Amino acid sequence: MAVRLSDRTNRLGRTARHRMVSDINVTPMVDVMLVLLVVFMVTAPLLTVGVKVDLPEAQAKVIEGDDEPLTLTVKADGSVFLQEAPIDLANLAPRLIAITGANPDARIFVRGDKTIPYGRVMEVMGAINEAGFRRAALVTDLPRKKQRANNAKTGGGAG
């Protein structure tokens, strides 16, 4: 609480020297809210894993890039997701063209569950190719031993 000292006269003509002010101090609340805002801004990009699938392992290099790729996920039941939204293969090409602004060099990552038939992943890759995109890549997990070594070097997780 804050205390305001004043020399005003009250209704009876007496001088009130020490009068309490009943205003709420909002500075601590604003501080807490700003800290929470920063925490959420930092953690939000880390929560964009999307649809949970069991990826196969491969000995491929990690693809480096500075732009955010689109992610297509094929779950174990064969359903396809664009980012986190389910989508039919018939609607995939127009949606990709609309999202990327018809940029054929947009990066698209295809994440397929390791238990689905190879043909289903190739249907998705074919739809991407028919839409005119040239930079589609399959996403896999690093082998366990190599993943642990990579995590120790970078201090992060694999995706």
N, C-alpha and C positions, 0 to 999 in steps of 0.2 A: 504494500500500500504506500501511496505517496502522501506526504504531508505538505500542505501549502501554508505558509505563514503570511498573514495579511493584517492590515490595520484598519479594516472596515468596521463600521458601526452596525450593530444589529438593530432589531426593531425597537428595542427598549432604549436605544441611544448609548449603549455600552460598547466599548471597543472589544472586538473579538480578535485576540492576538494569535491564538493557535487553534485553527479550525481544521478538522480532518476532511480530506477530499476522498470521496468513495469511488474513484475511477479505478478501473482494472488495468493493471500493467500487462500489456500484450506482448512486450518484447521477448520474454522467454518462449511464448507460444510461437511467435514468428521464427525464432531461432530453431526450434524443434521442427517446424514445418519445412524450413529450408534444408535442414539436414536430411529429412525424409525424402524431399524432392531429389536431392543429389544421389541418395542411395538408390532410389527407383530409376533414375536416369542411367546409372552405371549398371544395374542388374538387368534392366529390361532387354538389352541386346543379347544377353546370355541365355535368355529363356526362349529363343526362337528356334529351338530344335524341331518343333512341329510334330509330325505324326511319328509314333514309335514303331520302328521296324527293326528286325534282326538282320543287320547287314553282313554280307560275306566278307571274308578277309582276303587281301591281295597284297602283293609285293610292289605296288605302283608308287611313283613319287607323288608327293602332295602338290596340288595345283595352286600356284600363288596368283593372286589377283587383287586389284584394289576396288573393283566394283562388286556390288552385292548381287549374287546370282539368283535366278529363280530356281526353286526346288520342286521337282515332281517326285512323288512318293508312290510306289506300288506296294500295297500291303499284302500280307500272306493270303488273304481271301481274293486277291486280284483287283480290289478297288483302287482307283487312282485319285491322288490328291494333288492339287496345285497349291503350293505353300501349305496351308492347313485346311483348305476348303476342298470337299469332294467334287470331282468333275468327271463327266463322260468323255470318252475319247472323241466323240463327234464334235463336242464343244471345245476341245483342247486347242486346236489350231487358231480359231478366231480369238479366243481368250488370250493366248500367248502373243498374237499380233497386236491386240489392243493394249496389253500391259507394256510391251516393249516398244511400242510406237513403230512397229514393222522394222525393227533393227535386226538384220540377220546375224550380227556379231554379238548379240546378247548371250551371256553365259547361262546355260541351263544345266542343272545337276539332276540326274535321275538316280533316286535311291530305291532299290528293289530288295524286298525281303529275300533272304537266301533260300527259302523253301518254295517260292513260286516257280512255275515253269518258265524256262528261258524265252519261250515264244511270247509270253505276256509282256515281258520287258521289251522285246523287239517290236511289238505292236506300238508301245509308247514311243520308242525311239523312231519308228517309222512315221508316226504322226508328227513328231517334232521336225523330222527331215522334210516331210511333205509341206509343212508350214513355211519352209525356207530358212530354217535356222541351221547354222553351220557349227556352232560351238556347244554341242551337247556332250556331257561327260557322265560316266557311271561312277557312283560314290560307293566306296567300300570301307571297311574297317582295316586299320593296320594290323598285322599279326601281333599277337599278345606281347612277345618279347621285344619287337621293334617299337610297339606302342609305349611300353614302359620306359624304354630308353629315350624316346621322343618327349615324353612327359617330363622326364628328369631334366632334359636339356632346356625345354621351353617353359616348364612350370605350368602347363595347361593340359587340357583333355583333348581327346580325339573326337572327330565327328563323323 
